[in-house]
Amino acid sequence: MSVAFTSFPGLPTSVAAARRFVAGAIRLYPHSAAPGEVVDRAELITSELCTNALRHTRSGEPGQSFTVWIRVDEHGVRGEVHTPPARLPHLIPQVVEAHPWCESGRGLFLVDQLATKWGTLTPWQNGVFFLLTWPQPR
């Protein structure tokens, strides 16, 4: 198992840097048999979760940051985006139905469709996790 983590400044440019970090961590794990599709999914999910961190938590405020954790083993990938508290108290990440003409509001819908599993971190940690698994070779 390999674990990598790093913090990013709460800036829009950090979303692309987080995507590259996650893709690199998955590809560099020596025993990873992660298909290219899994790497692509992990990048997209990371992008959505980091964007939400900037929009909905204090990560997007001046001088703030968010941290991305990635754990890779031969069975799958677990990603986490750790953030400061949400801007609105008791805001819980959840899939909502976006109006067809809205430009935003579909991020967690995508995460829900692409991840094997996702959800919020433990009550004493702010953030969201995702899991991606793949079939094992016989």
N, CA, C and O of each residue as an XYZ file, in Angstrom:
552
protein
N       0.848     -1.171      0.000
C       0.000      0.000      0.000
C       0.894      1.236      0.000
O       1.965      1.256      0.607
N       0.428      2.247     -0.690
C       1.129      3.520     -0.774
C       0.169      4.627     -0.382
O      -0.984      4.636     -0.813
N       0.639      5.558      0.433
C      -0.170      6.703      0.839
C       0.612      7.963      0.510
O       1.797      8.077      0.823
N      -0.066      8.901     -0.124
C       0.549     10.190     -0.443
C      -0.454     11.280     -0.089
O      -1.662     11.097     -0.246
N       0.044     12.397      0.382
C      -0.842     13.516      0.672
C      -0.076     14.817      0.541
O       1.140     14.861      0.723
N      -0.800     15.866      0.227
C      -0.218     17.194      0.145
C      -1.327     18.224      0.269
O      -2.497     17.932      0.025
N      -0.944     19.419      0.647
C      -1.901     20.520      0.772
C      -1.760     21.459     -0.410
O      -0.684     21.603     -0.990
N      -2.862     22.088     -0.749
C      -2.913     23.032     -1.857
C      -3.514     24.341     -1.368
O      -4.414     24.328     -0.528
N      -3.034     25.466     -1.876
C      -3.665     26.734     -1.511
C      -5.094     26.771     -2.052
O      -5.392     26.164     -3.080
N      -5.958     27.475     -1.363
C      -7.363     27.553     -1.755
C      -7.603     28.441     -2.958
O      -8.322     29.437     -2.873
N      -7.005     28.082     -4.067
C      -7.101     28.851     -5.310
C      -7.637     27.960     -6.426
O      -7.405     26.751     -6.409
N      -8.344     28.529     -7.389
C      -8.858     27.711     -8.497
C      -7.765     26.934     -9.245
O      -8.021     25.829     -9.722
N      -6.565     27.487     -9.353
C      -5.481     26.783    -10.055
C      -5.045     25.514     -9.326
O      -4.410     24.643     -9.922
N      -5.380     25.407     -8.053
C      -5.000     24.224     -7.276
C      -5.788     22.987     -7.675
O      -5.354     21.865     -7.416
N      -6.937     23.181     -8.300
C      -7.754     22.028     -8.708
C      -6.990     21.190     -9.741
O      -6.945     19.965     -9.628
N      -6.399     21.830    -10.731
C      -5.624     21.101    -11.743
C      -4.393     20.451    -11.112
O      -4.029     19.331    -11.472
N      -3.759     21.140    -10.185
C      -2.586     20.569     -9.506
C      -2.982     19.334     -8.699
O      -2.228     18.362     -8.653
N      -4.145     19.359     -8.068
C      -4.623     18.205     -7.303
C      -4.908     17.027     -8.227
O      -4.618     15.881     -7.882
N      -5.471     17.301     -9.390
C      -5.713     16.238    -10.374
C      -4.404     15.557    -10.769
O      -4.320     14.329    -10.792
N      -3.386     16.358    -11.078
C      -2.085     15.804    -11.474
C      -1.468     15.002    -10.333
O      -0.884     13.942    -10.561
N      -1.594     15.501     -9.112
C      -1.066     14.807     -7.937
C      -1.691     13.419     -7.800
O      -0.982     12.431     -7.605
N      -3.010     13.346     -7.902
C      -3.720     12.072     -7.756
C      -3.340     11.106     -8.874
O      -3.054      9.939     -8.609
N      -3.334     11.569    -10.098
C      -2.960     10.699    -11.225
C      -1.539     10.172    -11.048
O      -1.281      8.990    -11.276
N      -0.625     11.038    -10.644
C       0.756     10.619    -10.431
C       0.885      9.594     -9.325
O       1.635      8.628     -9.463
N       0.166      9.786     -8.227
C       0.233      8.847     -7.098
C      -0.278      7.468     -7.501
O       0.275      6.450     -7.085
N      -1.322      7.437     -8.304
C      -1.854      6.137     -8.741
C      -0.878      5.462     -9.697
O      -0.607      4.268     -9.567
N      -0.356      6.206    -10.642
C       0.552      5.615    -11.643
C       1.891      5.189    -11.051
O       2.517      4.257    -11.556
N       2.339      5.853     -9.993
C       3.646      5.543     -9.412
C       3.634      4.377     -8.438
O       4.696      3.871     -8.077
N       2.452      3.936     -8.002
C       2.397      2.806     -7.081
C       2.909      1.562     -7.806
O       2.369      1.189     -8.847
N       3.957      0.908     -7.261
C       4.613     -0.181     -7.997
C       3.734     -1.391     -8.295
O       3.942     -2.058     -9.309
N       2.769     -1.689     -7.452
C       1.956     -2.884     -7.665
C       0.573     -2.556     -8.218
O      -0.303     -3.419     -8.262
N       0.384     -1.338     -8.629
C      -0.936     -0.927     -9.109
C      -1.214     -1.511    -10.487
O      -0.401     -1.440    -11.409
N      -2.389     -2.085    -10.576
C      -2.860     -2.559    -11.875
C      -4.055     -1.702    -12.282
O      -4.950     -2.156    -12.994
N      -4.051     -0.466    -11.819
C      -5.182      0.430    -12.075
C      -5.325      0.665    -13.579
O      -4.394      1.142    -14.228
N      -6.479      0.334    -14.123
C      -6.716      0.620    -15.536
C      -6.719      2.131    -15.777
O      -6.974      2.915    -14.863
N      -6.435      2.523    -17.004
C      -6.428      3.939    -17.352
C      -7.748      4.618    -17.032
O      -7.772      5.792    -16.661
N      -8.849      3.884    -17.172
C     -10.174      4.435    -16.865
C     -10.276      4.826    -15.383
O     -10.918      5.822    -15.048
N      -9.650      4.051    -14.507
C      -9.684      4.368    -13.076
C      -8.906      5.649    -12.800
O      -9.342      6.482    -12.006
N      -7.768      5.808    -13.445
C      -6.988      7.036    -13.278
C      -7.813      8.231    -13.767
O      -7.854      9.267    -13.104
N      -8.458      8.091    -14.906
C      -9.303      9.163    -15.439
C     -10.441      9.501    -14.473
O     -10.731     10.673    -14.233
N     -11.078      8.476    -13.926
C     -12.172      8.701    -12.975
C     -11.658      9.394    -11.714
O     -12.291     10.321    -11.207
N     -10.519      8.946    -11.214
C      -9.952      9.557    -10.008
C      -9.640     11.026    -10.244
O      -9.862     11.858     -9.364
N      -9.131     11.349    -11.417
C      -8.843     12.752    -11.741
C     -10.127     13.584    -11.766
O     -10.172     14.673    -11.193
N     -11.154     13.082    -12.418
C     -12.402     13.833    -12.517
C     -13.060     13.995    -11.144
O     -13.527     15.081    -10.800
N     -13.093     12.923    -10.370
C     -13.677     12.996     -9.030
C     -12.906     13.988     -8.172
O     -13.508     14.800     -7.470
N     -11.582     13.929     -8.223
C     -10.760     14.868     -7.464
C     -11.062     16.302     -7.872
O     -11.178     17.183     -7.021
N     -11.187     16.532     -9.149
C     -11.504     17.864     -9.650
C     -12.823     18.368     -9.079
O     -12.910     19.509     -8.626
N     -13.839     17.531     -9.098
C     -15.157     17.926     -8.586
C     -15.109     18.195     -7.085
O     -15.656     19.192     -6.613
N     -14.452     17.301     -6.331
C     -14.411     17.474     -4.880
C     -13.584     18.693     -4.470
O     -13.940     19.390     -3.520
N     -12.493     18.954     -5.172
C     -11.672     20.128     -4.860
C     -12.400     21.423     -5.233
O     -12.314     22.418     -4.513
N     -13.103     21.404     -6.340
C     -13.904     22.576     -6.723
C     -14.971     22.847     -5.670
O     -15.189     23.997     -5.288
N     -15.638     21.791     -5.198
C     -16.631     21.960     -4.141
C     -15.994     22.476     -2.858
O     -16.597     23.278     -2.145
N     -14.792     22.026     -2.562
C     -14.096     22.511     -1.366
C     -13.905     24.022     -1.442
O     -14.111     24.732     -0.458
N     -13.511     24.505     -2.610
C     -13.293     25.942     -2.775
C     -14.610     26.726     -2.705
O     -14.648     27.827     -2.156
N     -15.665     26.169     -3.250
C     -16.954     26.879     -3.305
C     -17.740     26.828     -1.997
O     -18.402     27.798     -1.629
N     -17.665     25.697     -1.298
C     -18.581     25.483     -0.180
C     -17.935     25.426      1.197
O     -18.642     25.368      2.204
N     -16.599     25.443      1.263
C     -15.940     25.440      2.572
C     -15.036     26.661      2.672
O     -14.905     27.437      1.726
N     -14.434     26.810      3.807
C     -13.526     27.945      4.033
C     -12.205     27.778      3.276
O     -11.344     28.656      3.335
N     -12.043     26.670      2.572
C     -10.834     26.460      1.756
C     -10.656     27.558      0.728
O      -9.526     27.927      0.408
N     -11.747     28.085      0.206
C     -11.683     29.105     -0.831
C     -11.480     30.523     -0.315
O     -11.397     31.460     -1.109
N     -11.399     30.695      0.986
C     -11.182     32.026      1.559
C      -9.699     32.374      1.528
O      -8.859     31.474      1.501
N      -9.365     33.656      1.533
C      -7.960     34.075      1.456
C      -7.094     33.397      2.531
O      -7.443     33.360      3.711
N      -5.972     32.872      2.082
C      -5.009     32.243      2.984
C      -5.352     30.829      3.414
O      -4.597     30.231      4.181
N      -6.464     30.272      2.950
C      -6.873     28.927      3.352
C      -6.365     27.887      2.353
O      -5.795     28.229      1.317
N      -6.580     26.619      2.681
C      -6.082     25.530      1.838
C      -6.972     24.304      1.993
O      -7.914     24.296      2.786
N      -6.656     23.273      1.225
C      -7.281     21.961      1.372
C      -6.183     20.923      1.177
O      -5.152     21.206      0.566
N      -6.405     19.732      1.695
C      -5.412     18.659      1.616
C      -6.017     17.466      0.890
O      -7.162     17.085      1.132
N      -5.227     16.886      0.000
C      -5.657     15.698     -0.738
C      -4.806     14.514     -0.278
O      -3.576     14.576     -0.280
N      -5.480     13.447      0.112
C      -4.850     12.174      0.476
C      -5.208     11.165     -0.600
O      -6.326     11.165     -1.115
N      -4.262     10.310     -0.935
C      -4.545      9.242     -1.889
C      -3.864      7.968     -1.385
O      -2.669      7.967     -1.090
N      -4.627      6.901     -1.291
C      -4.089      5.601     -0.873
C      -4.344      4.623     -2.002
O      -5.470      4.477     -2.476
N      -3.284      3.959     -2.423
C      -3.374      3.021     -3.543
C      -2.843      1.667     -3.089
O      -1.795      1.589     -2.447
N      -3.557      0.619     -3.417
C      -3.040     -0.732     -3.231
C      -3.457     -1.561     -4.442
O      -3.994     -1.024     -5.411
N      -3.215     -2.851     -4.387
C      -3.504     -3.679     -5.556
C      -5.000     -3.867     -5.806
O      -5.383     -4.410     -6.842
N      -5.848     -3.428     -4.879
C      -7.292     -3.602     -5.020
C      -8.040     -2.340     -5.421
O      -9.141     -2.414     -5.967
N      -7.443     -1.174     -5.148
C      -8.170      0.042     -5.466
C      -7.498      1.307     -4.982
O      -6.342      1.309     -4.560
N      -8.258      2.376     -5.056
C      -7.796      3.711     -4.703
C      -8.796      4.318     -3.728
O     -10.006      4.221     -3.929
N      -8.287      4.940     -2.678
C      -9.126      5.745     -1.789
C      -8.563      7.156     -1.822
O      -7.387      7.372     -1.527
N      -9.395      8.101     -2.179
C      -9.006      9.498     -2.184
C      -9.788     10.253     -1.134
O     -10.942      9.925     -0.857
N      -9.162     11.275     -0.540
C      -9.826     12.111      0.452
C      -9.460     13.558      0.189
O      -8.318     13.870     -0.147
N     -10.436     14.437      0.344
C     -10.187     15.874      0.278
C     -10.578     16.428      1.644
O     -11.758     16.471      1.994
N      -9.572     16.851      2.411
C      -9.776     17.405      3.748
C      -9.864     18.922      3.638
O      -9.070     19.552      2.939
N     -10.835     19.498      4.336
C     -11.097     20.929      4.225
C     -11.305     21.548      5.604
O     -11.503     20.837      6.589
N     -11.259     22.875      5.664
C     -11.769     23.544      6.863
C     -13.296     23.368      6.897
O     -13.868     22.777      5.980
N     -13.948     23.867      7.932
C     -15.411     23.718      8.014
C     -16.144     24.364      6.833
O     -15.626     25.260      6.165
N     -17.359     23.879      6.605
C     -18.219     24.439      5.558
C     -18.571     25.882      5.899
O     -18.609     26.265      7.068
N     -18.825     26.670      4.870
C     -19.226     28.060      5.088
C     -20.578     28.153      5.767
O     -20.799     29.025      6.608
N     -21.485     27.256      5.405
C     -22.799     27.217      6.042
C     -22.809     26.077      7.055
O     -22.492     24.940      6.706
N     -23.168     26.365      8.303
C     -23.168     25.311      9.326
C     -24.055     24.135      8.906
O     -25.116     24.323      8.310
N     -23.619     22.967      9.215
C     -24.359     21.732      8.969
C     -24.576     21.435      7.485
O     -25.471     20.664      7.138
N     -23.779     22.031      6.615
C     -23.865     21.722      5.193
C     -23.241     20.345      4.964
O     -22.067     20.135      5.267
N     -24.011     19.428      4.440
C     -23.544     18.059      4.197
C     -23.528     17.821      2.701
O     -24.537     18.042      2.032
N     -22.390     17.369      2.157
C     -22.347     17.085      0.721
C     -23.384     16.027      0.335
O     -23.448     14.953      0.933
N     -24.183     16.349     -0.665
C     -25.189     15.411     -1.131
C     -25.513     15.696     -2.591
O     -25.347     16.815     -3.077
N     -25.975     14.668     -3.270
C     -26.376     14.802     -4.669
C     -27.698     15.566     -4.702
O     -28.641     15.234     -3.982
N     -27.749     16.587     -5.544
C     -28.990     17.342     -5.724
C     -29.348     17.345     -7.204
O     -28.485     17.170     -8.064
N     -30.614     17.545     -7.486
C     -31.048     17.616     -8.868
C     -30.831     19.038     -9.375
O     -31.435     19.986     -8.874
N     -29.970     19.173    -10.366
C     -29.666     20.490    -10.928
C     -30.672     20.814    -12.027
O     -31.112     19.933    -12.765
N     -31.021     22.067    -12.120
C     -31.901     22.525    -13.194
C     -31.171     22.296    -14.516
O     -29.964     22.528    -14.584
N     -31.857     21.850    -15.565
C     -31.192     21.527    -16.833
C     -30.374     22.672    -17.440
O     -29.400     22.426    -18.151
N     -30.764     23.919    -17.165
C     -30.053     25.045    -17.774
C     -29.014     25.667    -16.847
O     -28.364     26.641    -17.226
N     -28.841     25.129    -15.647
C     -27.830     25.651    -14.720
C     -26.437     25.222    -15.171
O     -26.250     24.124    -15.695
N     -25.480     26.093    -14.962
C     -24.095     25.782    -15.338
C     -23.367     24.978    -14.273
O     -22.288     24.451    -14.546
N     -23.911     24.865    -13.081
C     -23.248     24.117    -12.019
C     -24.285     23.297    -11.258
O     -25.481     23.360    -11.543
N     -23.803     22.530    -10.287
C     -24.711     21.747     -9.464
C     -24.723     20.266     -9.774
O     -25.509     19.519     -9.192
N     -23.852     19.823    -10.695
C     -23.837     18.412    -11.080
C     -22.607     17.659    -10.588
O     -22.449     16.477    -10.891
N     -21.742     18.318     -9.840
C     -20.479     17.710     -9.418
C     -20.646     16.434     -8.625
O     -20.039     15.417     -8.959
N     -21.464     16.465     -7.575
C     -21.635     15.254     -6.774
C     -22.440     14.185     -7.500
O     -22.314     13.000     -7.193
N     -23.266     14.592     -8.459
C     -23.929     13.604     -9.305
C     -22.873     12.812    -10.078
O     -22.948     11.586    -10.162
N     -21.889     13.520    -10.640
C     -20.800     12.840    -11.354
C     -20.009     11.937    -10.418
O     -19.709     10.793    -10.758
N     -19.674     12.448     -9.247
C     -18.935     11.645     -8.261
C     -19.726     10.382     -7.942
O     -19.162      9.289     -7.891
N     -21.023     10.530     -7.727
C     -21.879      9.403     -7.387
C     -21.900      8.361     -8.508
O     -21.948      7.161     -8.237
N     -21.865      8.808     -9.753
C     -21.898      7.898    -10.894
C     -20.554      7.222    -11.149
O     -20.512      6.082    -11.612
N     -19.457      7.916    -10.849
C     -18.128      7.413    -11.193
C     -17.441      6.618    -10.083
O     -16.662      5.708    -10.369
N     -17.717      6.945     -8.839
C     -17.030      6.291     -7.720
C     -17.684      4.967     -7.374
O     -18.892      4.796     -7.538
N     -16.876      4.030     -6.893
C     -17.413      2.791     -6.355
C     -18.223      3.117     -5.105
O     -19.280      2.532     -4.868
N     -17.712      4.061     -4.305
C     -18.367      4.525     -3.088
C     -17.815      5.909     -2.774
O     -16.668      6.203     -3.110
N     -18.609      6.761     -2.137
C     -18.136      8.062     -1.692
C     -18.973      8.502     -0.493
O     -20.043      7.951     -0.236
N     -18.480      9.491      0.230
C     -19.228     10.008      1.369
C     -18.400     11.023      2.131
O     -17.306     11.400      1.712
N     -18.935     11.451      3.241
C     -18.217     12.421      4.074
C     -17.250     11.685      4.995
O     -17.423     10.503      5.291
N     -16.239     12.407      5.435
C     -15.278     11.848      6.376
C     -15.942     11.725      7.747
O     -17.111     12.072      7.912
N     -15.202     11.238      8.706
C     -15.741     11.044     10.055
C     -16.196     12.377     10.656
O     -15.785     13.436     10.182
N     -17.027     12.338     11.678
C     -17.556     13.580     12.250
C     -16.485     14.567     12.736
O     -16.740     15.771     12.768
N     -15.323     14.097     13.103
C     -14.291     15.008     13.593
C     -13.339     15.479     12.477
O     -12.372     16.193     12.743
N     -13.617     15.081     11.246
C     -12.834     15.537     10.096
C     -13.778     16.149      9.068
O     -14.839     15.595      8.781
N     -13.390     17.284      8.521
C     -14.182     17.906      7.464
C     -13.650     17.442      6.117
O     -12.443     17.470      5.876
N     -14.541     17.020      5.252
C     -14.119     16.617      3.919
C     -14.921     15.453      3.390
O     -15.902     15.012      3.989
N     -14.467     14.967      2.239
C     -15.176     13.926      1.503
C     -14.153     12.885      1.034
O     -12.996     13.211      0.768
N     -14.601     11.630      0.936
C     -13.739     10.564      0.417
C     -14.402      9.919     -0.789
O     -15.601     10.069     -1.023
N     -13.582      9.190     -1.552
C     -14.120      8.353     -2.632
C     -13.291      7.082     -2.720
O     -12.110      7.067     -2.373
N     -13.925      6.024     -3.187
C     -13.265      4.745     -3.432
C     -13.458      4.365     -4.887
O     -14.528      4.572     -5.458
N     -12.418      3.811     -5.479
C     -12.491      3.239     -6.820
C     -11.821      1.869     -6.756
O     -10.692      1.744     -6.283
N     -12.506      0.874     -7.221
C     -11.920     -0.471     -7.260
C     -11.985     -0.976     -8.689
O     -12.684     -0.414     -9.533
N     -11.244     -2.047     -8.946
C     -11.238     -2.648    -10.271
C     -11.129     -4.160    -10.118
O     -10.655     -4.656     -9.096
N     -11.566     -4.881    -11.131
C     -11.470     -6.347    -11.066
C     -10.016     -6.797    -10.991
O      -9.142     -6.220    -11.638
N      -9.772     -7.815    -10.206
C      -8.435     -8.332    -10.048
C      -8.151     -9.388    -11.113
O      -9.033    -10.176    -11.453
N      -6.909     -9.411    -11.650
C      -6.572    -10.424    -12.655
C      -6.581    -11.804    -12.010
O      -6.286    -11.954    -10.824
N      -6.922    -12.800    -12.807
C      -6.959    -14.183    -12.283
C      -5.698    -14.898    -12.621
O      -5.537    -16.067    -12.270
